[in-house]
């Protein structure tokens, strides 16, 4: 009897979330076809959402991400809808597992790769990075020495020891490029028709469009914790204060809610396997 009560509660909640989205759509006079066109979510997935069959979607992140996109389109609170969907999915599993919510939720269904392709891309990226590390470690092992002096260290040495100190500092080799943590962040599209959405921590939209090849977008300096949502992070070159920094990914994959402030990008670069520029605090 207790299990039957849990099943009825899950059905009511599922119906409630789907009905809420459907009624909001109908109140705005939108058809499913119009929602599918504006959101790039397939109609079959919209039908599953409105019927509350979230577990029939390809994955948990799809259910949450699609529902948030749908909610925004019809003027509902996307975070509230996402919480309701998470609760419904937990009830369907038969227990509250406290699943961790991924910070990467799809927002561009038209460019979302399949689960198999995403796994294959991730494995390929790991193998590529591992091979690069092994190659550079073996190639440059002989003659490996201390890192070049930073500009501040060179100036200190020159000040303390005069011309001789400056000569010694120069002998250490060129200093690494310096990127300021408050530098201007610029994203440049490398391909045509790359969909992207930039927004701040409060959900305020900074930019949402399909960018053309060579098109640039400067993250506003006053944006609070700017973030990005895209299915093609590999199709954007990133600079901070004019200095190139690593891409968010080398393969097509869905990322969402990823911070893109100068400080966040530099912190990401410092933990990357690729050589990264020196951050200036």
NORWOLIN-V642273 format. One record per residue. RES is the residue in one small letter. PHI is phi in whole degrees, 0 to 359 (NA if undefined). D_CENTER is the distance of its C-alpha to the mean C-alpha in Angstrom with 1 decimal. Layout:
BEGIN
res = {RES;RES}
phi = {PHI;PHI}
d_center = {D_CENTER;D_CENTER}
END
This chain:
BEGIN
res = {x;x;x;x;x;x;x;x;x;x;x;x;x;x;x;x;x;x;x;x;x;x;x;x;x;x;x;x;x;x;x;x;x;x;x;x;x;x;x;x;x;x;x;x;x;x;x;x;x;x;x;x;x;x;x;x;x;x;x;x;x;x;x;x;x;x;x;x;x;x;x;x;x;x;x;x;x;x;x;x;x;x;x;x;x;x;x;x;x;x;x;x;x;x;x;x;x;x;x;x;x;x;x;x;x;x;x;x;x;x;x;x;x;x;x;x;x;x;x;x;x;x;x;x;x;x;x;x;x;x;x;x;x;x;x;x;x;x;x;x;x;x;x;x;x;x;x;x;x;x;x;x;x;x;x;x;x;x;x;x;x;x;x;x;x;x;x;x;x;x;x;x;x;x;x;x;x;x;x;x;x;x;x;x;x;x;x;x;x;x;x;x;x;x;x;x;x;x;x;x;x;x;x;x;x;x;x;x;x;x;x;x;x;x;x;x;x;x;x;x;x;x;x;x;x;x;x;x;x;x;x;x;x;x;x;x;x;x;x;x;x;x;x;x;x;x;x;x;x;x;x;x;x;x;x;x;x;x;x;x;x;x;x;x;x;x;x;x;x;x;x;x;x;x;x;x;x;x;x;x;x}
phi = {NA;296;295;295;297;296;294;294;297;296;296;295;294;299;297;297;295;296;296;300;293;297;295;296;295;294;296;267;70;261;266;299;296;292;297;297;293;286;261;62;260;303;302;298;285;297;296;296;295;294;272;78;268;293;289;275;285;305;199;302;295;295;301;289;295;297;295;295;298;300;299;298;294;258;83;260;287;295;289;295;297;298;297;296;294;300;297;295;294;294;293;294;285;94;200;272;278;63;305;289;272;292;281;250;241;294;233;232;303;293;244;280;285;292;299;296;294;297;296;298;296;296;296;297;296;296;296;295;295;298;296;296;298;297;296;292;295;285;287;255;299;288;89;291;223;294;298;302;296;288;308;295;292;297;295;295;296;294;290;280;246;71;304;296;294;297;295;295;295;295;292;288;103;293;285;292;296;251;242;282;290;252;290;289;268;231;256;238;289;259;221;277;70;271;279;207;225;251;206;260;296;270;88;291;286;263;195;212;188;260;275;272;301;89;288;247;223;266;293;305;296;265;291;274;47;299;223;228;223;198;257;228;296;284;262;232;272;235;232;234;60;86;263;291;234;300;294;289;197;260;228;299;197;276;233;209;63;272;292;229;289;301;296;293;294;291;297;295;294;293;265;282;286;280;301;238;291;280;276;255;287}
d_center = {44.2;41.3;39.0;40.2;39.4;35.8;35.5;36.9;34.5;31.5;33.0;33.5;30.0;28.5;30.9;30.1;26.4;27.1;30.1;28.3;25.8;28.7;30.9;28.5;28.1;31.8;32.5;30.7;32.6;29.7;30.2;27.8;27.9;26.8;23.9;22.9;23.2;21.3;18.3;18.5;19.0;22.1;25.2;25.8;22.6;23.6;27.0;25.8;23.8;26.9;29.1;27.0;26.5;22.9;23.7;24.7;21.2;19.6;17.7;17.0;13.3;14.8;17.4;15.4;12.8;15.8;17.9;15.7;15.5;19.3;20.0;18.6;20.6;23.8;23.5;22.9;20.9;17.7;17.3;20.9;20.6;17.7;19.9;22.8;21.1;20.2;23.8;25.1;23.3;24.6;28.1;28.1;27.5;30.7;29.5;26.8;25.0;22.6;19.7;16.6;13.9;10.6;7.8;5.9;8.4;9.4;10.2;11.8;14.4;16.2;13.8;12.8;14.5;17.1;16.8;19.3;17.6;14.3;16.5;18.6;15.8;14.6;18.3;19.1;16.4;18.0;21.4;20.8;19.6;22.5;24.9;23.9;24.4;27.8;28.9;28.3;29.8;32.9;33.3;33.1;34.7;38.1;38.3;35.2;35.9;34.5;31.6;32.8;33.8;31.4;32.9;34.0;35.7;37.5;38.8;40.0;41.9;43.4;44.5;46.0;47.8;48.5;48.5;48.7;45.5;43.8;45.1;43.8;40.3;40.3;41.4;38.2;36.3;33.8;31.3;27.6;25.7;24.7;21.6;21.9;19.3;20.2;20.0;18.8;15.3;15.5;13.2;15.6;15.4;17.1;18.1;19.5;18.1;14.3;12.8;10.2;10.0;10.0;11.4;12.8;13.2;16.1;14.3;16.2;15.0;15.0;14.6;14.2;15.9;16.3;16.7;19.6;19.9;20.5;19.3;17.8;16.0;16.8;14.8;17.8;19.3;20.0;16.6;16.1;12.9;10.9;7.3;5.4;5.4;6.8;8.6;9.6;7.5;11.0;12.8;12.0;14.2;13.5;16.5;17.4;21.0;21.6;20.7;18.4;15.6;13.7;11.0;7.4;9.1;12.7;12.6;11.4;9.0;7.1;3.4;3.9;5.3;3.5;7.0;8.4;12.0;14.4;15.1;11.6;11.1;14.7;14.4;11.7;14.2;17.1;16.0;15.4;18.4;18.8;21.0;19.2;20.9;22.7;21.3;24.1;24.2}
END
